[in-house]
Amino acid sequence: MEIVGFVRTLLQRKLVLGILLALATLAALMTAFRIGPSGVERRSVAVGAATSQILVDSAESTLVEGAGTDQIAALGTRARVYAQYLSSRDAVNQIAKEIGVPPSLIVAHGPFSEGTGIQDYDQQGAESRARDLVAEGKEYRLVFEAQEDVPIITVYATGPATEQALGLAKASFNVLERYIGELKVEARKAEAIAPPPKNPVTSSVPLVENIVVRELGAPEGGLVGGSADMVLMVLAFLAVFGIGCIVVAAGSGFMRHWRLAGEMERIGAEANDWLKGAPAPAPPERERKRKREGGPAKTGS
């Protein structure tokens, strides 16, 4: 019976029902389309993703000549340090300048950064969790990983489209290459000021002058995700229309009970006035005629 009353309440308000249908249809369309500079565009929930690898190598190239275990380990340590540098604010500013976006839109994590996704969320501190929540709203994300004893930096980049993600990955290599070049210039200046001894102690750790970075192929990427489907449209329609119907039915029931409560108060006030000595209602016409004639009252059989 409650369902029947609910449906009757909605059918009695055809104008309100039509407005609800229009709003629900509009909400469903907005989940799949948006109004852009070029007109109505299909809304997409996809993001661009790209990956690349950077080899931290020596000038002689360990790929061709081969290298000892100690040299590979030393290059691997440098790769982790360089990966962490790429996540610094200085490197992010240079990457942003190279791809032409504000630095505030880019968030980057290195191998020593908290909240990179490698560790469990439960193991993060409160400050790390807060940073991750802030980073969720960023349009461009960079993650730099470098395994221990492996001189390779893996770059993971995401952006609004594939081109932006590929640009992030490429810019990361360019910034690192430029940074190492600056380190070499500083090393030459320091050597000119204070020349090394004639017989330096030999070491398996390559010097800055001997370090080069090589890109292991061009960055690769594509779209992750897809366009909004019919399921989202149906859910949006049902949510808006259902909530609207419930609000209309609840409001109608509230107003009906409000009027009923007011009527009950009015009847109760009239009854109280009558009990306090208000004039009794006039007798029926036949009773008034009998009193005028002075006859006995008739009783019903």
C-alpha positions in Angstrom: 0.0 0.0 0.0 2.8 2.4 0.7 4.2 1.8 -2.8 0.8 2.5 -4.3 0.6 5.8 -2.3 4.1 6.7 -3.4 3.3 6.2 -7.1 0.0 8.0 -6.8 1.8 11.0 -5.2 4.2 11.2 -8.1 1.6 10.8 -10.8 -0.5 13.6 -9.2 2.5 16.0 -9.8 3.2 15.5 -13.5 5.0 18.8 -13.8 7.5 18.0 -11.0 7.9 14.5 -12.4 8.8 16.0 -15.8 11.4 18.3 -14.3 12.9 15.3 -12.5 13.2 13.3 -15.7 14.8 16.3 -17.4 17.4 16.7 -14.6 18.2 13.0 -14.5 18.7 12.9 -18.3 21.0 15.9 -18.1 23.0 14.3 -15.3 23.4 11.1 -17.4 24.6 13.1 -20.4 27.1 15.1 -18.4 28.8 11.9 -17.3 29.6 11.1 -21.0 29.9 14.5 -22.6 31.2 17.9 -21.8 31.1 21.3 -23.4 34.7 22.2 -24.5 36.2 25.0 -26.7 35.3 23.1 -29.8 31.7 22.3 -28.8 30.3 19.2 -27.2 33.0 16.6 -26.6 32.9 13.1 -25.3 34.2 12.9 -21.8 37.1 10.6 -21.3 38.4 9.1 -18.0 41.6 7.9 -19.7 45.1 9.3 -18.8 48.3 9.2 -20.7 51.1 6.9 -19.4 54.7 6.5 -20.6 57.8 4.7 -19.4 61.5 4.9 -20.3 64.8 3.6 -19.0 68.0 5.5 -18.5 71.4 3.7 -18.3 74.0 5.2 -16.0 77.1 4.1 -17.8 80.8 4.9 -18.1 82.4 6.6 -21.1 83.9 3.3 -22.3 80.4 1.8 -22.1 80.0 -1.2 -19.9 77.6 -2.7 -22.5 80.4 -3.1 -25.0 83.6 -3.5 -23.0 82.1 -5.2 -20.0 82.8 -4.1 -16.4 83.6 -5.7 -13.1 81.2 -6.3 -10.3 82.6 -3.4 -8.3 82.1 -1.0 -11.2 78.6 -2.1 -11.9 77.7 -1.8 -8.2 79.2 1.7 -8.1 77.2 2.7 -11.2 74.1 1.3 -9.6 74.6 3.4 -6.5 75.0 6.5 -8.7 71.8 5.6 -10.6 69.8 5.6 -7.3 71.3 9.0 -6.4 70.5 10.4 -9.8 66.9 9.0 -9.7 66.4 10.8 -6.3 67.8 14.0 -7.8 65.2 13.8 -10.6 62.4 13.8 -7.9 63.8 17.0 -6.4 62.1 20.4 -6.8 65.0 21.7 -8.9 64.8 18.9 -11.4 60.9 19.1 -11.5 61.2 22.9 -12.2 63.5 22.1 -15.2 61.2 19.3 -16.4 58.2 21.6 -16.2 60.0 24.4 -18.1 61.0 22.0 -20.8 57.4 20.7 -21.5 55.8 24.1 -20.9 53.6 23.4 -17.8 53.6 25.0 -14.3 55.8 23.1 -11.9 52.9 23.1 -9.4 51.1 20.6 -11.6 53.9 18.0 -11.4 54.5 15.6 -8.5 57.5 13.4 -8.5 58.8 10.5 -6.3 62.3 8.9 -6.2 63.6 5.6 -4.8 64.1 7.2 -1.4 60.8 9.1 -1.3 57.9 8.1 0.9 54.6 7.3 -0.6 55.9 6.0 -3.9 53.5 3.1 -4.0 56.2 0.6 -3.2 55.5 0.4 0.5 52.1 -0.3 2.0 49.9 2.6 2.9 49.6 1.3 6.5 53.3 1.7 6.9 53.4 5.3 5.9 53.6 8.1 8.4 50.9 10.8 8.7 53.0 13.4 6.8 53.5 11.0 3.9 49.8 10.2 3.7 49.0 13.9 3.7 51.4 14.4 0.8 49.8 11.6 -1.2 46.4 13.0 -0.7 47.6 16.4 -2.0 49.3 14.7 -4.9 46.1 13.0 -6.1 44.9 16.3 -7.6 48.1 16.7 -9.7 47.7 16.3 -13.5 51.3 15.1 -14.1 53.1 12.4 -12.1 56.6 11.1 -12.2 58.1 8.0 -10.4 61.8 7.2 -10.7 62.9 3.8 -9.7 66.4 2.3 -9.6 67.2 -1.1 -8.2 70.2 -1.7 -6.1 73.4 -2.8 -8.0 71.7 -2.2 -11.3 72.7 1.1 -13.1 69.3 1.6 -14.7 66.7 4.3 -13.9 63.1 3.4 -14.8 60.9 6.4 -15.4 57.1 6.1 -15.1 55.2 9.2 -16.2 51.5 10.0 -16.5 49.7 13.1 -17.9 46.4 14.2 -19.3 47.3 12.7 -22.7 49.9 10.4 -24.2 51.9 13.3 -25.7 52.3 14.9 -22.3 53.4 11.6 -20.6 56.0 11.0 -23.3 57.2 14.5 -23.0 57.7 14.0 -19.2 59.8 10.9 -19.8 61.9 12.5 -22.5 62.4 15.7 -20.4 63.6 13.6 -17.4 66.4 12.2 -19.5 67.4 15.6 -20.9 67.4 17.2 -17.4 69.6 14.4 -16.0 72.0 14.6 -18.9 72.3 18.3 -18.4 72.8 17.9 -14.6 75.7 15.5 -15.1 77.2 17.9 -17.6 77.1 20.6 -15.0 78.7 18.3 -12.5 81.6 17.7 -14.9 82.1 21.4 -15.4 82.3 21.9 -11.6 84.7 19.0 -11.3 87.0 20.5 -13.9 86.9 23.9 -12.1 87.8 22.2 -8.8 90.6 20.3 -10.5 92.0 23.5 -11.9 92.0 25.1 -8.5 93.4 22.1 -6.7 95.1 19.6 -9.0 95.0 16.0 -7.9 98.3 14.3 -6.7 100.5 12.8 -9.4 100.0 9.3 -8.1 96.3 9.1 -7.0 95.1 6.0 -5.3 93.4 3.8 -7.8 89.7 3.0 -7.2 87.0 1.0 -9.0 84.5 3.8 -8.5 84.2 5.8 -11.8 84.9 9.5 -11.5 82.2 12.1 -12.4 84.2 12.9 -15.6 83.8 9.3 -16.7 80.0 9.1 -16.2 77.5 9.3 -19.1 73.8 8.5 -19.3 72.2 6.7 -22.2 68.6 6.4 -23.1 67.6 2.8 -23.7 65.3 3.4 -26.5 62.7 6.1 -27.0 59.9 6.4 -24.3 56.9 4.3 -24.9 53.3 5.1 -23.9 49.7 5.1 -24.5 46.3 5.8 -23.0 45.2 4.0 -19.8 41.5 3.7 -19.2 38.7 4.5 -21.6 35.7 6.6 -22.3 32.7 6.8 -20.0 30.3 4.0 -20.8 26.6 3.4 -20.6 26.8 2.0 -17.0 27.9 5.4 -15.7 25.1 7.1 -17.6 22.4 4.7 -16.2 23.7 5.0 -12.7 23.7 8.8 -12.9 20.1 8.8 -14.2 18.8 6.4 -11.6 20.6 8.3 -8.8 19.2 11.7 -9.7 15.7 10.5 -10.6 15.5 8.2 -7.5 16.7 10.8 -5.1 14.3 13.4 -6.6 11.3 11.1 -6.4 12.1 10.3 -2.7 12.4 14.0 -1.9 9.1 14.8 -3.7 7.2 12.0 -1.9 8.7 12.8 1.5 7.8 16.5 1.0 4.3 15.7 -0.1 3.8 13.4 2.9 5.1 16.0 5.3 2.8 18.7 4.0 -0.2 16.3 4.1 0.5 15.5 7.8 1.1 19.1 8.5 -2.3 20.1 7.2 -3.9 17.1 9.0 -2.3 18.2 12.3 -3.6 21.7 11.7 -7.1 20.4 11.1 -7.0 18.3 14.3 -5.9 21.3 16.3 -8.8 23.3 15.0 -11.3 20.6 15.8 -9.8 20.2 19.3 -10.1 23.9 19.9 -13.8 24.0 18.9 -14.5 21.0 21.2 -12.9 22.8 24.1 -14.9 25.9 23.5 -18.2 23.9 23.5 -17.2 22.1 26.8 -16.6 25.5 28.4 -20.2 26.6 27.9 -20.5 27.6 24.4 -24.1 27.7 23.0 -25.4 24.3 22.1 -26.2 23.7 18.5 -29.8 24.4 17.4 -32.3 21.5 17.8 -33.8 19.9 14.8 -36.8 21.5 13.1 -39.3 18.8 14.2 -38.3 19.2 17.9 -38.8 22.9 17.7 -42.4 22.4 16.2 -43.4 20.0 19.0 -42.4 22.5 21.6 -44.5 25.2 20.0 -47.5 23.0 19.9 -47.0 21.7 23.5 -47.4 18.1 22.6 -45.6 15.1 24.1 -42.4 14.1 22.8 -42.5 11.1 20.4 -40.3 8.3 21.2 -39.1 5.9 18.6 -40.3 2.3 18.8 
